[in-house]
Amino acid sequence: MATPFLNGKISIVTGASRGIGKGIAVQLATAGSKVYITGRTLHLQEDGRGSLAETAREIHSQGGVCVPIQCDHSKDSDTEQLFARVKEENGGQLDILVNNAFSGNDIMIKERVKSFWDHPLSMWDDINNVGLRNVYLCSIYGSRLMVPRKSGIIINISSAGGSMCMFNPAYGIGKAGVDRMAADCALELKKHNVAFVSLLPGPVSSETVFTLIKAAKDRGENVQDYKSVVEKAETPDFVGKCVVSLTSDPSIMEKTGKALPTFELAKEYGIKDEQGHGPVTDSKEVLLNFVQGHII
């Protein structure tokens, strides 16, 4: 393991079964934090998607401390029980909360070729019940633990979709809400020395993105150009390194309330991705062309 400079810190990463959430959980644990990870499935799913158990095994194999908790973030009671358990097991301590859980990928892929007025009404809830409403709920519970201790950081995993057209309107509205949540909540939390930011990864070489590519390929679309971009895109571990750098930044309160692209953090903190990977671009125009292309 690397130098465990987060020793003694308690973290929660929601939606950590795979992809970005998994990468963040692994990096926080590698840095020494005890990490509570959540997801709807404890064991490997039939379709081969990742699981909490898989994330936990990877963390434990590297000497990290991880507590997997099966949690359906569409259910308020599950979320309430999660924070109650963390509070009870750690004497009320919570240092880092990463709101990453999102449940809209399947319907976004299924309904991709339709205009928003032809989407099922469930599109909004499938995307924003977990992706926005539950983020707010987790932030409330997290703040209740951090404020009394005058310490902590909440990180919402967002995207450039909060400031440009991406995927569909329900998705963009949700991400804009996540960013605004960080900005507005940060104003109230600042006097308690609790930071709240949004993190904006670029294209990430995750399981979900490759599922999008496969779906486009199945429709007969030419996806080679986009596949080439994604295969060299940010890895989930890179996003995790950005999170670790934020949590250990002594000047984090100067960033509170802001939406922070990973490529900017990489430059500031000197973060390197795996060989052959890295931020695709710091140009919104190129990113816009990517997300509005054939795979989206």
Secondary structure by P-SEA (a helix, b strand, c coil): ccccccccbbbbbccccccaaaaaaaaaaaaccbbbbbcccccccccccccaaaaaaaaaaabbbbbbbbcccccaaaaaaaaaaaaaaccccccbbbccccccaaaaaaacccccccccccccccccccccaaaaaaaaaaaaaccccccbbbbbbcccccccccccaaaaaaaaaaaaaaaaaaaaaccccbbbbbbbbcccccaaaaaaaaaaaaaccccaaaaaaaaacccaaaaaaaaaaaaacccccccccccccaaaaaaaaccccccccccccccaaaaaaaaacccc
